[in-house]
Amino acid sequence: MISRQLEAEILRLFHAEKWRIGTLAAQLGVHHTTVRRVLAQAGVAAGRACLRASMADPYVAFIVETLEKYPTLRASRLYEMVRQRGYPGRPDHFRAVVARYRPRPAPEAYLRLRTLPGEQGQVDWGHFGKLTIGRAVRPLMGFVMVLSWSRQIFLRFYLGASMANFCRGHVEGFGVLDGVARTLLYDNLKSAVLERIGDAIRFHPRLLELAAHYRFCPRPVAVARGNEKGRVERAIRYIRENFFAARAFGDIDDLNAQALAWCQGLAADRKCPEDPTRSVRDAFAAEKAHLLALPELPFPTDEMVQAQAGKTPYVRFDLNDYSVPHTHVRRMLTVVAGLKSLRVLDATEVIASHARSWDRGRQIEDEAHIRALVQHKRKAREHRGMDRLHHATPSSQQLFAQIAGRGGNLGSVTCGLIRLLDAYGAEALEQAIQEALAQGVPHLAAVRQILDRSRHARGQPPALGVTLPDDPRVRDVVIRPHRLADYEQLRQDPDDDQQD
């Protein structure tokens, strides 16, 4: 609100001094909508007021008549029409003229939607920025489910809004709420509605399977009718402002643990809009009896995709490579992935199990797979070593290139670097290789000297890094000590024998 004195000053400057609305707002330090409101209350049509003559005045009648007949006609097309009739102005000014006279839709009033307990829930995604995991940057999406009567909120974060995560949100939400609303409202997102023409709707088949399993009715809101699911929209805004703002978390598991505590704590203690005399917690306790019971088994939510194993024993899934037995290369396999683990199947046989990685460009390996391949094909050892070095120490590729250019033996260098990797670790070896390259000494001995010097500077003994090969001829050999007299013979001077 502004003072009466300021309102009088606005009217005086507008009528007496012929100031424009923008000038009034800038000079008096108020918003232009405040100036328009004051003028409108005084009976001035400020939106269409034009205090000075304009070159568009002769064409106003034609503009108004055309817009009444074609209210959505674009200003660019209307500009061509008036220019053919002699309008000399430029299109940017003409757009402002058209905006003054374009018919405005009448404001629409909405009825307050009320539901019965347990009758309806509303579901939507909220975007909460991005999360960096290693070299991967993944969208952080919040799955939000709200019971329309009690306003109880369920919130769970996922790395992406895939259909699998959409189903996981439902299953975990039903489990936390310990029941299912009879109808769930959705926006027209692709996870719910694949195609819609008027009232003809083609639901996502996976959503229909989920609805049949939990016996609820999926219902999308009308197109451009976001008010029909205003409860979940307000819940997402409430989450942004009261939970996620300035929130610190270690990883997504930590964030979800905090979200669950917030939903069952602070969010449940707020007043219930349907009945301000009690809290959301009390309203939810009364609504639970009206929810549908959960089935005996939860709906399966693992992702299942087909993956082709190439000539190397890996399958690609979600930006990463996972190892499989070498006997299954060049086959079409099935990857079944959850949030924490991943299985690879050949028909119905599980041939590999791994922890799922949310990084990108990684090789997740089972050492048994690689060991079996190396034993099967001994010539692969050198290439296997170079591949291991490539992923552990990226700078080794440049080192190999310079050694090859000097005619060096890559096999012996590979074996030496593998021993250093086992003895010193990937981080120390990477730093040593980078230092050797920077000093212009791309040699294995230089890398080893840098590592030993670094350990000596820290007061640590040099790493031995000597291991016997996994060969029974070496591992099972028996060492017999010689007699001391044998060593005495070595000390004798050969000239003494000649004198005798």
Secondary structure as a PSIPRED ss2 file (coil, helix, strand):
# PSIPRED VFORMAT (PSIPRED V4.0)

   1 M C   1.000  0.000  0.000
   2 I C   1.000  0.000  0.000
   3 S C   1.000  0.000  0.000
   4 R H   0.000  1.000  0.000
   5 Q H   0.000  1.000  0.000
   6 L H   0.000  1.000  0.000
   7 E H   0.000  1.000  0.000
   8 A H   0.000  1.000  0.000
   9 E H   0.000  1.000  0.000
  10 I H   0.000  1.000  0.000
  11 L H   0.000  1.000  0.000
  12 R H   0.000  1.000  0.000
  13 L H   0.000  1.000  0.000
  14 F H   0.000  1.000  0.000
  15 H H   0.000  1.000  0.000
  16 A C   1.000  0.000  0.000
  17 E C   1.000  0.000  0.000
  18 K C   1.000  0.000  0.000
  19 W C   1.000  0.000  0.000
  20 R C   1.000  0.000  0.000
  21 I H   0.000  1.000  0.000
  22 G H   0.000  1.000  0.000
  23 T H   0.000  1.000  0.000
  24 L H   0.000  1.000  0.000
  25 A H   0.000  1.000  0.000
  26 A H   0.000  1.000  0.000
  27 Q H   0.000  1.000  0.000
  28 L H   0.000  1.000  0.000
  29 G C   1.000  0.000  0.000
  30 V C   1.000  0.000  0.000
  31 H C   1.000  0.000  0.000
  32 H H   0.000  1.000  0.000
  33 T H   0.000  1.000  0.000
  34 T H   0.000  1.000  0.000
  35 V H   0.000  1.000  0.000
  36 R H   0.000  1.000  0.000
  37 R H   0.000  1.000  0.000
  38 V H   0.000  1.000  0.000
  39 L H   0.000  1.000  0.000
  40 A H   0.000  1.000  0.000
  41 Q H   0.000  1.000  0.000
  42 A C   1.000  0.000  0.000
  43 G C   1.000  0.000  0.000
  44 V C   1.000  0.000  0.000
  45 A C   1.000  0.000  0.000
  46 A H   0.000  1.000  0.000
  47 G H   0.000  1.000  0.000
  48 R H   0.000  1.000  0.000
  49 A C   1.000  0.000  0.000
  50 C C   1.000  0.000  0.000
  51 L C   1.000  0.000  0.000
  52 R C   1.000  0.000  0.000
  53 A C   1.000  0.000  0.000
  54 S C   1.000  0.000  0.000
  55 M C   1.000  0.000  0.000
  56 A C   1.000  0.000  0.000
  57 D H   0.000  1.000  0.000
  58 P H   0.000  1.000  0.000
  59 Y H   0.000  1.000  0.000
  60 V H   0.000  1.000  0.000
  61 A H   0.000  1.000  0.000
  62 F H   0.000  1.000  0.000
  63 I H   0.000  1.000  0.000
  64 V H   0.000  1.000  0.000
  65 E H   0.000  1.000  0.000
  66 T H   0.000  1.000  0.000
  67 L H   0.000  1.000  0.000
  68 E H   0.000  1.000  0.000
  69 K H   0.000  1.000  0.000
  70 Y C   1.000  0.000  0.000
  71 P C   1.000  0.000  0.000
  72 T C   1.000  0.000  0.000
  73 L C   1.000  0.000  0.000
  74 R C   1.000  0.000  0.000
  75 A H   0.000  1.000  0.000
  76 S H   0.000  1.000  0.000
  77 R H   0.000  1.000  0.000
  78 L H   0.000  1.000  0.000
  79 Y H   0.000  1.000  0.000
  80 E H   0.000  1.000  0.000
  81 M H   0.000  1.000  0.000
  82 V H   0.000  1.000  0.000
  83 R H   0.000  1.000  0.000
  84 Q H   0.000  1.000  0.000
  85 R C   1.000  0.000  0.000
  86 G C   1.000  0.000  0.000
  87 Y C   1.000  0.000  0.000
  88 P C   1.000  0.000  0.000
  89 G C   1.000  0.000  0.000
  90 R C   1.000  0.000  0.000
  91 P H   0.000  1.000  0.000
  92 D H   0.000  1.000  0.000
  93 H H   0.000  1.000  0.000
  94 F H   0.000  1.000  0.000
  95 R H   0.000  1.000  0.000
  96 A H   0.000  1.000  0.000
  97 V H   0.000  1.000  0.000
  98 V H   0.000  1.000  0.000
  99 A H   0.000  1.000  0.000
 100 R H   0.000  1.000  0.000
 101 Y H   0.000  1.000  0.000
 102 R C   1.000  0.000  0.000
 103 P C   1.000  0.000  0.000
 104 R C   1.000  0.000  0.000
 105 P C   1.000  0.000  0.000
 106 A C   1.000  0.000  0.000
 107 P C   1.000  0.000  0.000
 108 E C   1.000  0.000  0.000
 109 A C   1.000  0.000  0.000
 110 Y C   1.000  0.000  0.000
 111 L C   1.000  0.000  0.000
 112 R C   1.000  0.000  0.000
 113 L C   1.000  0.000  0.000
 114 R C   1.000  0.000  0.000
 115 T C   1.000  0.000  0.000
 116 L C   1.000  0.000  0.000
 117 P C   1.000  0.000  0.000
 118 G C   1.000  0.000  0.000
 119 E C   1.000  0.000  0.000
 120 Q E   0.000  0.000  1.000
 121 G E   0.000  0.000  1.000
 122 Q E   0.000  0.000  1.000
 123 V E   0.000  0.000  1.000
 124 D E   0.000  0.000  1.000
 125 W E   0.000  0.000  1.000
 126 G E   0.000  0.000  1.000
 127 H E   0.000  0.000  1.000
 128 F E   0.000  0.000  1.000
 129 G E   0.000  0.000  1.000
 130 K E   0.000  0.000  1.000
 131 L E   0.000  0.000  1.000
 132 T E   0.000  0.000  1.000
 133 I E   0.000  0.000  1.000
 134 G C   1.000  0.000  0.000
 135 R C   1.000  0.000  0.000
 136 A E   0.000  0.000  1.000
 137 V E   0.000  0.000  1.000
 138 R E   0.000  0.000  1.000
 139 P E   0.000  0.000  1.000
 140 L E   0.000  0.000  1.000
 141 M E   0.000  0.000  1.000
 142 G E   0.000  0.000  1.000
 143 F E   0.000  0.000  1.000
 144 V E   0.000  0.000  1.000
 145 M E   0.000  0.000  1.000
 146 V E   0.000  0.000  1.000
 147 L E   0.000  0.000  1.000
 148 S C   1.000  0.000  0.000
 149 W C   1.000  0.000  0.000
 150 S C   1.000  0.000  0.000
 151 R C   1.000  0.000  0.000
 152 Q C   1.000  0.000  0.000
 153 I E   0.000  0.000  1.000
 154 F E   0.000  0.000  1.000
 155 L E   0.000  0.000  1.000
 156 R E   0.000  0.000  1.000
 157 F E   0.000  0.000  1.000
 158 Y E   0.000  0.000  1.000
 159 L C   1.000  0.000  0.000
 160 G C   1.000  0.000  0.000
 161 A C   1.000  0.000  0.000
 162 S C   1.000  0.000  0.000
 163 M H   0.000  1.000  0.000
 164 A H   0.000  1.000  0.000
 165 N H   0.000  1.000  0.000
 166 F H   0.000  1.000  0.000
 167 C H   0.000  1.000  0.000
 168 R H   0.000  1.000  0.000
 169 G H   0.000  1.000  0.000
 170 H H   0.000  1.000  0.000
 171 V H   0.000  1.000  0.000
 172 E H   0.000  1.000  0.000
 173 G H   0.000  1.000  0.000
 174 F H   0.000  1.000  0.000
 175 G H   0.000  1.000  0.000
 176 V H   0.000  1.000  0.000
 177 L H   0.000  1.000  0.000
 178 D C   1.000  0.000  0.000
 179 G C   1.000  0.000  0.000
 180 V E   0.000  0.000  1.000
 181 A C   1.000  0.000  0.000
 182 R C   1.000  0.000  0.000
 183 T E   0.000  0.000  1.000
 184 L E   0.000  0.000  1.000
 185 L E   0.000  0.000  1.000
 186 Y E   0.000  0.000  1.000
 187 D C   1.000  0.000  0.000
 188 N C   1.000  0.000  0.000
 189 L C   1.000  0.000  0.000
 190 K C   1.000  0.000  0.000
 191 S C   1.000  0.000  0.000
 192 A C   1.000  0.000  0.000
 193 V E   0.000  0.000  1.000
 194 L E   0.000  0.000  1.000
 195 E E   0.000  0.000  1.000
 196 R E   0.000  0.000  1.000
 197 I E   0.000  0.000  1.000
 198 G C   1.000  0.000  0.000
 199 D C   1.000  0.000  0.000
 200 A E   0.000  0.000  1.000
 201 I E   0.000  0.000  1.000
 202 R E   0.000  0.000  1.000
 203 F E   0.000  0.000  1.000
 204 H C   1.000  0.000  0.000
 205 P H   0.000  1.000  0.000
 206 R H   0.000  1.000  0.000
 207 L H   0.000  1.000  0.000
 208 L H   0.000  1.000  0.000
 209 E H   0.000  1.000  0.000
 210 L H   0.000  1.000  0.000
 211 A H   0.000  1.000  0.000
 212 A H   0.000  1.000  0.000
 213 H H   0.000  1.000  0.000
 214 Y H   0.000  1.000  0.000
 215 R C   1.000  0.000  0.000
 216 F C   1.000  0.000  0.000
 217 C E   0.000  0.000  1.000
 218 P E   0.000  0.000  1.000
 219 R E   0.000  0.000  1.000
 220 P E   0.000  0.000  1.000
 221 V C   1.000  0.000  0.000
 222 A C   1.000  0.000  0.000
 223 V C   1.000  0.000  0.000
 224 A C   1.000  0.000  0.000
 225 R C   1.000  0.000  0.000
 226 G H   0.000  1.000  0.000
 227 N H   0.000  1.000  0.000
 228 E H   0.000  1.000  0.000
 229 K H   0.000  1.000  0.000
 230 G H   0.000  1.000  0.000
 231 R H   0.000  1.000  0.000
 232 V H   0.000  1.000  0.000
 233 E H   0.000  1.000  0.000
 234 R H   0.000  1.000  0.000
 235 A H   0.000  1.000  0.000
 236 I H   0.000  1.000  0.000
 237 R H   0.000  1.000  0.000
 238 Y H   0.000  1.000  0.000
 239 I H   0.000  1.000  0.000
 240 R H   0.000  1.000  0.000
 241 E H   0.000  1.000  0.000
 242 N H   0.000  1.000  0.000
 243 F H   0.000  1.000  0.000
 244 F H   0.000  1.000  0.000
 245 A C   1.000  0.000  0.000
 246 A C   1.000  0.000  0.000
 247 R C   1.000  0.000  0.000
 248 A C   1.000  0.000  0.000
 249 F C   1.000  0.000  0.000
 250 G C   1.000  0.000  0.000
 251 D C   1.000  0.000  0.000
 252 I H   0.000  1.000  0.000
 253 D H   0.000  1.000  0.000
 254 D H   0.000  1.000  0.000
 255 L H   0.000  1.000  0.000
 256 N H   0.000  1.000  0.000
 257 A H   0.000  1.000  0.000
 258 Q H   0.000  1.000  0.000
 259 A H   0.000  1.000  0.000
 260 L H   0.000  1.000  0.000
 261 A H   0.000  1.000  0.000
 262 W H   0.000  1.000  0.000
 263 C H   0.000  1.000  0.000
 264 Q H   0.000  1.000  0.000
 265 G C   1.000  0.000  0.000
 266 L C   1.000  0.000  0.000
 267 A C   1.000  0.000  0.000
 268 A C   1.000  0.000  0.000
 269 D C   1.000  0.000  0.000
 270 R C   1.000  0.000  0.000
 271 K E   0.000  0.000  1.000
 272 C E   0.000  0.000  1.000
 273 P C   1.000  0.000  0.000
 274 E C   1.000  0.000  0.000
 275 D E   0.000  0.000  1.000
 276 P E   0.000  0.000  1.000
 277 T E   0.000  0.000  1.000
 278 R E   0.000  0.000  1.000
 279 S E   0.000  0.000  1.000
 280 V H   0.000  1.000  0.000
 281 R H   0.000  1.000  0.000
 282 D H   0.000  1.000  0.000
 283 A H   0.000  1.000  0.000
 284 F H   0.000  1.000  0.000
 285 A H   0.000  1.000  0.000
 286 A H   0.000  1.000  0.000
 287 E H   0.000  1.000  0.000
 288 K H   0.000  1.000  0.000
 289 A H   0.000  1.000  0.000
 290 H H   0.000  1.000  0.000
 291 L C   1.000  0.000  0.000
 292 L E   0.000  0.000  1.000
 293 A C   1.000  0.000  0.000
 294 L C   1.000  0.000  0.000
 295 P C   1.000  0.000  0.000
 296 E C   1.000  0.000  0.000
 297 L C   1.000  0.000  0.000
 298 P C   1.000  0.000  0.000
 299 F C   1.000  0.000  0.000
 300 P C   1.000  0.000  0.000
 301 T C   1.000  0.000  0.000
 302 D C   1.000  0.000  0.000
 303 E E   0.000  0.000  1.000
 304 M E   0.000  0.000  1.000
 305 V E   0.000  0.000  1.000
 306 Q E   0.000  0.000  1.000
 307 A E   0.000  0.000  1.000
 308 Q E   0.000  0.000  1.000
 309 A C   1.000  0.000  0.000
 310 G C   1.000  0.000  0.000
 311 K C   1.000  0.000  0.000
 312 T C   1.000  0.000  0.000
 313 P C   1.000  0.000  0.000
 314 Y E   0.000  0.000  1.000
 315 V E   0.000  0.000  1.000
 316 R E   0.000  0.000  1.000
 317 F E   0.000  0.000  1.000
 318 D C   1.000  0.000  0.000
 319 L C   1.000  0.000  0.000
 320 N E   0.000  0.000  1.000
 321 D E   0.000  0.000  1.000
 322 Y E   0.000  0.000  1.000
 323 S E   0.000  0.000  1.000
 324 V C   1.000  0.000  0.000
 325 P C   1.000  0.000  0.000
 326 H H   0.000  1.000  0.000
 327 T H   0.000  1.000  0.000
 328 H H   0.000  1.000  0.000
 329 V C   1.000  0.000  0.000
 330 R C   1.000  0.000  0.000
 331 R C   1.000  0.000  0.000
 332 M E   0.000  0.000  1.000
 333 L E   0.000  0.000  1.000
 334 T E   0.000  0.000  1.000
 335 V E   0.000  0.000  1.000
 336 V E   0.000  0.000  1.000
 337 A E   0.000  0.000  1.000
 338 G C   1.000  0.000  0.000
 339 L C   1.000  0.000  0.000
 340 K C   1.000  0.000  0.000
 341 S E   0.000  0.000  1.000
 342 L E   0.000  0.000  1.000
 343 R E   0.000  0.000  1.000
 344 V E   0.000  0.000  1.000
 345 L E   0.000  0.000  1.000
 346 D E   0.000  0.000  1.000
 347 A C   1.000  0.000  0.000
 348 T C   1.000  0.000  0.000
 349 E E   0.000  0.000  1.000
 350 V E   0.000  0.000  1.000
 351 I E   0.000  0.000  1.000
 352 A E   0.000  0.000  1.000
 353 S E   0.000  0.000  1.000
 354 H E   0.000  0.000  1.000
 355 A E   0.000  0.000  1.000
 356 R C   1.000  0.000  0.000
 357 S C   1.000  0.000  0.000
 358 W C   1.000  0.000  0.000
 359 D C   1.000  0.000  0.000
 360 R C   1.000  0.000  0.000
 361 G C   1.000  0.000  0.000
 362 R C   1.000  0.000  0.000
 363 Q E   0.000  0.000  1.000
 364 I E   0.000  0.000  1.000
 365 E C   1.000  0.000  0.000
 366 D C   1.000  0.000  0.000
 367 E H   0.000  1.000  0.000
 368 A H   0.000  1.000  0.000
 369 H H   0.000  1.000  0.000
 370 I H   0.000  1.000  0.000
 371 R H   0.000  1.000  0.000
 372 A H   0.000  1.000  0.000
 373 L H   0.000  1.000  0.000
 374 V H   0.000  1.000  0.000
 375 Q H   0.000  1.000  0.000
 376 H H   0.000  1.000  0.000
 377 K C   1.000  0.000  0.000
 378 R C   1.000  0.000  0.000
 379 K C   1.000  0.000  0.000
 380 A H   0.000  1.000  0.000
 381 R H   0.000  1.000  0.000
 382 E H   0.000  1.000  0.000
 383 H H   0.000  1.000  0.000
 384 R H   0.000  1.000  0.000
 385 G H   0.000  1.000  0.000
 386 M H   0.000  1.000  0.000
 387 D H   0.000  1.000  0.000
 388 R H   0.000  1.000  0.000
 389 L H   0.000  1.000  0.000
 390 H H   0.000  1.000  0.000
 391 H H   0.000  1.000  0.000
 392 A H   0.000  1.000  0.000
 393 T C   1.000  0.000  0.000
 394 P C   1.000  0.000  0.000
 395 S C   1.000  0.000  0.000
 396 S H   0.000  1.000  0.000
 397 Q H   0.000  1.000  0.000
 398 Q H   0.000  1.000  0.000
 399 L H   0.000  1.000  0.000
 400 F H   0.000  1.000  0.000
 401 A H   0.000  1.000  0.000
 402 Q H   0.000  1.000  0.000
 403 I H   0.000  1.000  0.000
 404 A H   0.000  1.000  0.000
 405 G H   0.000  1.000  0.000
 406 R C   1.000  0.000  0.000
 407 G C   1.000  0.000  0.000
 408 G C   1.000  0.000  0.000
 409 N C   1.000  0.000  0.000
 410 L H   0.000  1.000  0.000
 411 G H   0.000  1.000  0.000
 412 S H   0.000  1.000  0.000
 413 V H   0.000  1.000  0.000
 414 T H   0.000  1.000  0.000
 415 C H   0.000  1.000  0.000
 416 G H   0.000  1.000  0.000
 417 L H   0.000  1.000  0.000
 418 I H   0.000  1.000  0.000
 419 R H   0.000  1.000  0.000
 420 L H   0.000  1.000  0.000
 421 L H   0.000  1.000  0.000
 422 D H   0.000  1.000  0.000
 423 A H   0.000  1.000  0.000
 424 Y H   0.000  1.000  0.000
 425 G C   1.000  0.000  0.000
 426 A H   0.000  1.000  0.000
 427 E H   0.000  1.000  0.000
 428 A H   0.000  1.000  0.000
 429 L H   0.000  1.000  0.000
 430 E H   0.000  1.000  0.000
 431 Q H   0.000  1.000  0.000
 432 A H   0.000  1.000  0.000
 433 I H   0.000  1.000  0.000
 434 Q H   0.000  1.000  0.000
 435 E H   0.000  1.000  0.000
 436 A H   0.000  1.000  0.000
 437 L H   0.000  1.000  0.000
 438 A H   0.000  1.000  0.000
 439 Q C   1.000  0.000  0.000
 440 G C   1.000  0.000  0.000
 441 V C   1.000  0.000  0.000
 442 P C   1.000  0.000  0.000
 443 H C   1.000  0.000  0.000
 444 L H   0.000  1.000  0.000
 445 A H   0.000  1.000  0.000
 446 A H   0.000  1.000  0.000
 447 V H   0.000  1.000  0.000
 448 R H   0.000  1.000  0.000
 449 Q H   0.000  1.000  0.000
 450 I H   0.000  1.000  0.000
 451 L H   0.000  1.000  0.000
 452 D H   0.000  1.000  0.000
 453 R H   0.000  1.000  0.000
 454 S H   0.000  1.000  0.000
 455 R H   0.000  1.000  0.000
 456 H H   0.000  1.000  0.000
 457 A H   0.000  1.000  0.000
 458 R C   1.000  0.000  0.000
 459 G C   1.000  0.000  0.000
 460 Q C   1.000  0.000  0.000
 461 P C   1.000  0.000  0.000
 462 P C   1.000  0.000  0.000
 463 A C   1.000  0.000  0.000
 464 L C   1.000  0.000  0.000
 465 G C   1.000  0.000  0.000
 466 V C   1.000  0.000  0.000
 467 T C   1.000  0.000  0.000
 468 L C   1.000  0.000  0.000
 469 P C   1.000  0.000  0.000
 470 D C   1.000  0.000  0.000
 471 D C   1.000  0.000  0.000
 472 P H   0.000  1.000  0.000
 473 R H   0.000  1.000  0.000
 474 V H   0.000  1.000  0.000
 475 R H   0.000  1.000  0.000
 476 D C   1.000  0.000  0.000
 477 V C   1.000  0.000  0.000
 478 V C   1.000  0.000  0.000
 479 I C   1.000  0.000  0.000
 480 R C   1.000  0.000  0.000
 481 P C   1.000  0.000  0.000
 482 H C   1.000  0.000  0.000
 483 R C   1.000  0.000  0.000
 484 L H   0.000  1.000  0.000
 485 A H   0.000  1.000  0.000
 486 D H   0.000  1.000  0.000
 487 Y H   0.000  1.000  0.000
 488 E H   0.000  1.000  0.000
 489 Q H   0.000  1.000  0.000
 490 L H   0.000  1.000  0.000
 491 R H   0.000  1.000  0.000
 492 Q C   1.000  0.000  0.000
 493 D C   1.000  0.000  0.000
 494 P H   0.000  1.000  0.000
 495 D H   0.000  1.000  0.000
 496 D H   0.000  1.000  0.000
 497 D H   0.000  1.000  0.000
 498 Q H   0.000  1.000  0.000
 499 Q H   0.000  1.000  0.000
 500 D C   1.000  0.000  0.000
